[in-house]
Amino acid sequence: GLRPTIPKNVHPKLAELLEKCWQQDPTLRPDFSEIIENLQKIAKE
């Protein structure tokens, strides 16, 4: 279960999304449509 280190210059919301995607419990991970929605919001900022 090792995860890469998220660089400090990564957008905070992207870092949060990565952490959610890396949840050990699959039921806590966002589904693909949620990931796309989040990435689109981040891209607009």
N, C-alpha and C positions, 0 to 999 in steps of 0.2 A: 503493500500500500503506500509506496513512496510517491510523493508529488513534487513536481519541480517548484523551485522558488519563484514567486511572482515578483518581477522587478518593481522597485519603488515608483518608477515613472509610468506604470500602467494606470490607465483611467480607473478610479476607485470602483465604479460600477462594473467594469469589465472584470476586475479582480474579484468582486463579490460574485459575479456570475460563474467564474471559474471555480470558486470555492463551492458553490451550490452543485455544479456539475460533478465535483469530486466527492460528494457525500458517499459514505460507505453504504448507507441504506438507499437502494435504488428508488424507493418510493419518495424519497426526499429530493431527488434530482429533478430539474425542470425537464419537461418534454421538449421535443424539437421545435414545436411552434412557439413555445415560451422563449427558447434560446434565440430564435430568429427575431421575435418581437423585441427582446432586450437589446440585441445587437443593433437593430434599426434605431432604437431610441438613443443608444450610445453614439452611433454614427452621426446623429443630428446635433449632438451637443458640441 
